[in-house]
Amino acid sequence: MRLRHIEVFHAIMQVGTISGAAQVLHISQPAVTKVLQHAELQLGMPLFERVRGKLYPKPEAHRLFAETEKLNRDLQGIRRLAASLKSRALETVRLVSTPTIATSILPAAVTSWRRDFPQARCELATHHTGEIVNVLRLGEADLGLSLQDPRHPGIVAEPIAHGLLTVVAPRGTWSDEECATPVSAAGLRGELIGLAGNDPLGEIMVAACEAQDVAPLFHTVVQTYQIARSLVEAGAGSAVLDPFTAASSDRSKVQCRQWAPAIPVHLYLLSASHAPLSHGARELANCIGASARALLEPNTP
């Protein structure tokens, strides 16, 4: 099958009609019919049952759809990239970040970057680290941000800021004297909010507790650091978080203490090894690093 055959075939599989596929692809209905007929002729078999104007995929069509799905996604990505390159009069920086960095660091960083790049286009998106690696490798983003080094051969991970694992608790949990010192697992009080079992920081915290002969019990488990922070701000319990999320919490509602023993947490700039950063992207990365470090400065003893 040719690329055009695959594109039309996938459109029909998704919408179920010739007219719908024509609208999706922005071409005429006769053109869709002609391409489909040519594809079936090349394959030597019909792909759809035609009943009252609708097309019902045969089993062979479902198998073909599964095999060509990635190729169709890649084709759409190439078309989007080509369109972007054609219409790009000014530099575009595409940034994808984990949610916690997007909310705690990016607002100040982008605002600072805008002073020197007022006309540049900046596209921001959030994903978890595994998906960030995928979009960087596919060329769908220029740079990524994560608290994890994915250790992938096609990804360059550059540490641009770091802090220490932090315990965040509702205001009034500790005295001012206690807040000036780190807290160990044995010093945790009240309800403890846990992070999802596959979260790297959550795993580190549990391992540190077990090393101190403390078995943490979680009645509430969340998937993102922002949810954990919001629950602490609402008084639902304490949480062990990355320093950036902790530093961006509402200090009128929470208290923060460094975890003992100290565990460093790094902010990584991620990029594809085969795609060097543009000037605008590198300057945005510099602003992100500066904003991350500034966020932690008031909280560094």
Stockholm file with secondary structure:
# STOCKHOLM 1.0

chainA/1-301         MRLRHIEVFHAIMQVGTISGAAQVLHISQPAVTKVLQHAELQLGMPLFERVRGKLYPKPEAHRLFAETEKLNRDLQGIRRLAASLKSRALETVRLVSTPTIATSILPAAVTSWRRDFPQARCELATHHTGEIVNVLRLGEADLGLSLQDPRHPGIVAEPIAHGLLTVVAPRGTWSDEECATPVSAAGLRGELIGLAGNDPLGEIMVAACEAQDVAPLFHTVVQTYQIARSLVEAGAGSAVLDPFTAASSDRSKVQCRQWAPAIPVHLYLLSASHAPLSHGARELANCIGASARALLEPNTP
#=GR chainA/1-301 SS CCHHHHHHHHHHHHHCSHHHHHHHHTSCHHHHHHHHHHHHHHHTSCCEEEETTEEEECHHHHHHHHHHHHHHHHHHHHHHHHHHHHHCSSCEEEEEECHHHHHHTHHHHHHHHHTTCSSSEEEEEECCHHHHHHHHHTTSCSEEEESSCCCCTTEEEEEEEEEECEEEEETTSSCHHHHTSCBCGGGCCSCEEEECTTCHHHHHHHHHHHHTTCCCCEEEEESSHHHHHHHHHTTSCEEEECHHHHHTSCTTTEEEEEBSSCCEEEEEEEEETTSCCCHHHHHHHHHHHHHHHHHHGGGCC
#=GC SS_cons         CCHHHHHHHHHHHHHCSHHHHHHHHTSCHHHHHHHHHHHHHHHTSCCEEEETTEEEECHHHHHHHHHHHHHHHHHHHHHHHHHHHHHCSSCEEEEEECHHHHHHTHHHHHHHHHTTCSSSEEEEEECCHHHHHHHHHTTSCSEEEESSCCCCTTEEEEEEEEEECEEEEETTSSCHHHHTSCBCGGGCCSCEEEECTTCHHHHHHHHHHHHTTCCCCEEEEESSHHHHHHHHHTTSCEEEECHHHHHTSCTTTEEEEEBSSCCEEEEEEEEETTSCCCHHHHHHHHHHHHHHHHHHGGGCC
//
